[in-house]
Amino acid sequence: MMNLEIIKENSKAVYQVIHQAYSCTFNELQRLTRLSSTDLCLALAQLLRDSKIEQGKNDLGVYYQLAA
């Protein structure tokens, strides 16, 4: 089972990447953070729950960006 502290550390790393790139897809985030799919999903869920990022969809697929 994942430790909440690890999830929070991973979410900080994901937030920094999104902050620098403005908008990222799941695959881009996975490549840039080197997190496993599970770890990235948990980090994204934490950021979405905390209203720090938003999830959207366009013609290219699902993307993540900082919350307005």
PyMOL commands that set and color helices and strands:
alter all, ss='L'
color gray80, all
select helices_A, chain A and resi 4-21+26-33+37-49
alter helices_A, ss='H'
color red, helices_A
select strands_A, chain A and resi 23-25+53-58+61-66
alter strands_A, ss='S'
color yellow, strands_A
deselect
rebuild
show_as cartoon
